[in-house]
Amino acid sequence: MDMLQLYKSISSAGEPLFDALLAARARKGKEVPARLDERRGKATLSRPATSLIWIHAASVGESQSALILVDRLLKQTQGTQILMTTGTVSSAAMMQKNLPAGAIHQFYPLDHPAWVSSFLDHWQPDLVLWMESELWPNMLTEIKRRTIPAILVNARLSEKSFRRWKRIRNSAKQILGAFSLVLTQSETEASRYKALGASQVNATGNLKYSARPLSFNETDLKILTGSIGQRPIWLFASTHKGEESMACRIHQSLKSRFPDLLTVLVPRHPDRRDELANICRQNHLSFVLRGESKKMPAHETDIYIADTFGELGLFYRLAPLACIGRSFSDDGGGGHNPIEAAQLHCAALYGPNVQFQKDLYKEMSASGGALPLGNERELAEMVNDMLADPKKTEAMQKAGFEFTQTKAKVIDSVIGAITPFMDFASRKTRGAP
């Protein structure tokens, strides 16, 4: 029995385990209790009586990239609607806030065969667009069995993941066989997907370049700017474990030169707020949790913890420079998206562990729009230098923003590759040959 068959066998027999997993996640705030049936493949909305394109994006990062695709598809097609699925609470909140008319959101079902079938029976998508790299075998196998055209969009595959997939090459080829087309972020990733057996692969570029800038509330920005005044400020964005402690140590090291310094932490997972508060206490730093009440930092506040959903764009507009999270983290890193900072004129710094988006970081750094740093000491020195020299910060802000503008046409290449499949799906829906 190969790995794919083993996975299918285990998942087929595991419905009680899947239910237990959902219950445990709900207790931890990682599921929306009122929408757990969606995770079991039971729809809570009716299927539109039109052609339906289904886009799946696992979490916040993929969802942000998908929004620009949603906008273009709705403009390009008439009488077609979009079903958007995601798998996290934070991405669902983002969709609730940002999806345009003509698009609806559901949670993605866990990969149990019965739940997968229930989902597909109800929604009957005419075309499937899968974002980036999350591959669920039961769903993809069933999509292929039903001959639903599917495209892997903005596909990425790190060297580590590629080595892992190569060990089960036959299973990888079967899973990738669900996709009629794979559109990768780079030529490097295109070669990896081809080596794993994907049949048709094109390197169209990273869709993150074309993603709409993160939204922010203008009133909140004015209030925060007024509250902070002339204080020097820097941001550690989308932080993971280990990075908050680093930010606290850097803050302490810079206080002698910048007594009014404010460090802003935006954790990737706001439910870690209590952990972050304890880290600040251990470092003898005063802190404020922003929370849903949007509490303001006081003059004596050292660390402002933005433990809210969907406000990263606000803090990229507020702070002149940011270190991009999960590039120094204890979990081995991978790196979040620096484009989001650059689009909002925030200078992007990052650590050594950006293997998930290596090509993007390399290209952006070459343009002068982002700066790699090897360790905590180098990051502290650079934050110090940039706070002391606003012109240096402004130069990086300008280079980063201009870089994003030169790359913004990736969406045109992606839409061009997808269009023939949309035409096919439309003809199929109308019953045409």
N, C-alpha and C positions, 0 to 999 in steps of 0.2 A: 504494500500500500504506500503510495507516494504521499508527500506532505499535504497536498491539496485534498486528496481523498480522506486523509486522517482528520484534517480540519473539518471537512463537511460532516464526517461521521460523528465527531465530538459535538459540534454545534447542533446537529439534528436532535441529539438526545439531551440537550442542555437547557430546555425551556425553564425549568425551576431555577437553575443557576442564573439565567438571564434576568428573571424576575427578581431574584435576590439582589443581583447587582444593581438593578434600577432602584430598588427600595433603599439600598445603602447609599447610592449617589443622591437620592432625594433627601435623605436625612442630613447629608453634608452640604446641601444647597446647590448641588451640581445638576439637578434636574428641576423642572417646573412640575410640581405634583399634579396640577390640574391638566397637564398635557402628557402624562405618562403613556396614555394609549397611543399617541403618535409614535412613541419609541417602540411600541409593539406592532407597528404597521397599520394601526387603525386610524383612518383619517378623521379629522375633526372639521374638515371643510369639504364642500362638494367640488367635484371636478368641473372646471369650466367646460362649456359646450363648444369648445374651439380647438384648434391645434394647440398642443401644449409642449413647451420645451422645459425639461427638468434640468436645473443646475444644482449640483451638490458641492458645497464648500464646507469643509470640516469645522473650522473655527474662525476666529476674528480675522486673522491675517488673510486667509483665503477668501473670506466673505467680502473684505474690502476690495480685493481685486475683482471679485465677481460683480460688484455693483456697476462698474463701468460697462461690463459686458451686458448686464441686464438693460441698461439705458439704451445701448446701441441696438440690441436685438429688438426691443419694443419699437424703436423708431424705424427700423428697417422692415419689420414685418407688420402686416395688417391682419387683424382677426386671429392673432396668436397671443396666447398668454404664457406666463412663466411661473413655474413652481420652483421655489427656492428652498432647499433643505440645508440645515446645519445641525451640528451635534452638541453645541454648548449653550449654556444659559446666556453668556455674554454675546455670542454671535446672534442668538435669537433676538436679544434686545436691540442690537445694531440693525437687524433686518426690520424690526418693528418700526424703528425710527426713520429708516432710509429707503425702504422699498417703494418704488413709484406705483402709481395706478397701473393695473395690468399684471402685477406680480403678487404672489401670495407666498406665505411662509408656513412650513411644517418642520417639525423635528425629524431628523433622519432615523429610520428604524434600526435597532440592533440587528446584527447579521445572523439571525435565526431563520432557517429556510421558510418556515410558515409565516413569519412576520414579513419577510421579504416578498413572498407571494401575495400576501394581503395588500401590501403597499402598491405593488405593480398592478394587481387586479383593479384596484380603485382608480389609480391615477392614469394608467395607460399612456405614458408619455410617448410623443412622436419622435423626440430626439432627446438624448441625454448628454449633458456637458458636465464632466467631472473635473473639479479643480485640483490641480497640483499633484498630490502624491498619496492620498489615503485610498487604499485598495482593499475592498471587502469582497472576499471570494464568492460567498453565496449570492450576493446581489449581482455581481458582475457575471457570474455564470448564468443566472436567470435572465439577465438582460440579453445575453448572447443567445440563449435558447429561444427567446421570444423574438429574435431578429430585430430588436430595437437599435437603430443606429446610435452609436455612442462615440464620443470624442474625449480624450484626456487633454485638458487645456492647461496651459502654463505649467506643464509637467516639470518636476524637479526630481533629482535622484543624486544624493550625496555619494561620495566615494565609499563611505562606510556601508550605506544601504545597498549600493551596487554589489559590493563584495558579499553581503549577506544573501541577496537575491541570486547571485551566481551559484551559490551552493545548492539551490533548489531551482535550477534553470528550467526544468521541465514544467514545474508548477507555475513559475513566473510566466512562461510562454502561454500557458493555458489561460491564466488570469488576464494577461495583456491582450489575448485574442478577442476579448469582448469589445475592444476599441477598434473602430474602423480607421482611426487616425489619432496620432499622438503629436501634440504641439508642445515643444519643449522651450524652456527659458534660455537655453544656450546650445551651442554645437557640442560641447562636452557632454551634456546630458542627452542630447540626441544620439550620440554614439553609444552611450550606455544602454538606452532603451532598445536600440537596434541589436546590440549584443545579447540582450535578453529575449529577443524574438519578436518584438513589436513589428508589425508588417509594414506600416506606412508612418514615417516619422518626419516632421518638419521642425526646424528651429526657427520659431517666429519671434523670439525675444520674450522678455519678462513683462507680463501684463501689469505688474505693479507700477511700471513706468507710466502707464496710461490711466491708472486709477485716479478717481476724483480725490482732491485733497480731503483730509479728515475735517469733518464739520466742527464748528465751535459756536458757542453762544456769545454774540457781541456784547451783550449786557454783562454777562459774567466776566468777560475779559476786562471791561472797563472797571468793574467793581474790584477785581483782583489787582489790576494795575494801580488803582487808587490806594488800595490797602497796603501794597508792598512799597509803593513810592520809588525812591531811588536806590533801594537796597540791591546789591549785586546778587544775581540769582543764576543757578544752573540746575539742570534737570537730569535725573537718571530715569529713563523711560522704559516701560514694560519690563520691570525688574523680576528676576528670579532669585531663588535662595542663594545666598552668598554675596549678592550684589548690594543689598541694603546695608549689610555690615561694612562693606567696602566704602559705600557712600558716606556713612557716618564717620569712618576714620579719616576720609579725605576732608570732610567738613571740619573736623577738629584740627587737622593740619593746616587749614587755610584761615582759620578764625583769627589768628594773630595778625595777619595782613588785611583781612576783610572782616572786621568785627561784626558788621551787620549782615553777613552772608546768610542767604536763605537757600537751602537745598530742598528741591522738590522730588519726591519719590512717587512714581506712578507704577504700582505693582501690576504685573500681568494678570494676577488673580486677586481681585480686591478682597476676597474672603480671607486672605492672609493678614488682614489688618492687625489682629491681636499679636501675631508674631512680629510684625514690624514695629509695633509699639514697644514690645519688650526689648527689641534690639536697640531702640533709641534710649530706653531706660538704662540698659547695660552700658551704653556709651556715654551716659550722663549728659544727654542732649534733650532739650525741651522740644516737644513735638505737638502738632495739631492734626487730628484726623478730619479731613474735609467732610466726609459723610454725605448723606442725602440732603442734610440741612445746609450744605455748602458753607461750613464754618470757615471763617477767615483766619489766616495766621496773625498772631500778635507780633508786636515789635521784637519781643524777646524769643520768638519761635526760631529754633534752629532748623528743624525738619518738618516740612509740610507734606503729609501723606495723603495723596489723592486716591482714596479708596472708593472710587466711584466707577460706574460703567460709562464708556463712551465719551470721556472728556480728554483723551490724549491730545486731540487737536487743539483744545483750549490751551494746554500747557506747552505745546510746541510753539504756539503763537506768543505765549507769555515769556518764555525763556529764550535767551539768545543762543544758547548752546546746550546740547544734550548728549549724554552717553547712551547708546542704543543697547537695550537690555538683552540678556542671554548671550552676551559676548564675553562675559567674565564669570558666568554663573557656575555653581558647584556641580551642576548636572552634566557637565561636558560642553554646554553651550550649543551653538548653532546659529545664533544671531537673528534678531527681528529685522523688520524692514526699515532701512534708513531713508528711503524715498519719502516716507510720510513726513519726516522732519524737514527735509530739504524743500519740499513743496510749500511749506509754511515758513520758509526763511529762518529755519533753526539750524545752526551748524552741527554736524553729526560727527561724534567721536565714537570709536568702538574698540573692543578688545580683540584678542587673538583667535577666538573661537567662533568663526562665522561660516562654518562649513556648509550650512544649509543654503546659503546664498553667496557663495564664494565669488562667483563671477560678477555678480552685481556689485559687491563691495569693492572688488579689484578695479572695476571700470570706473566707479564713482570716485574712488580715491585718486586714480590717475588724472581725473579732471580737476582735482583740487577741492571737490565738494564734500569729501569725508576724510577723516584722518585715523589711521590705525595706530593703536598703542599696545605695547607688549605686556604691560603689567600695571599694578596699582600705582606704583611710584610714577610711572610715565603719565598715567591719567591725571594724577594729582598735579603734576608739574604743568601739564597742558591746560587744565582748568584754571590754574593760577595765572598762566601766561595770557590766556584769552580774556579772563576777567580784567586783567591789568591793561590789556591792549585791545580796546574795542575795534580798532581798524583791522586787526588780524581776524577777529571774529566776523566782522562785516565782509571781509574778502571771501571767507569760506562760505558764508551764507549766500553770497552772490553766485559763487561758483557752483554750489549745490543746486540752487534754484535753476540756473541756466542749464545745468546738466539734465534736470528732470524735463525741461521744456524740449530739449533736443531729442529726447527719447519717447516723447508722448505719442508717437504715431504707431506704436506697437499694436494698438487695438485694431488699426486698419488691416494689418497683416493677419491677425487672428480672425477677424470677421470675414476676410477674403477666403480663408481656408475653410471656414465653417459654412459659408453660404451654399455650396452645392448640396450639403447634407440637409440644410433647412428646406431647400427646394424639394428634395426627395421626400422629407417628412410631410411637407404640405401636400404634395401629390398623393401620398399614401393616405392622408386623412380624408382627402376628397374622393378617394376611391379610384384615382387615375392610375393607369399602368405605369 
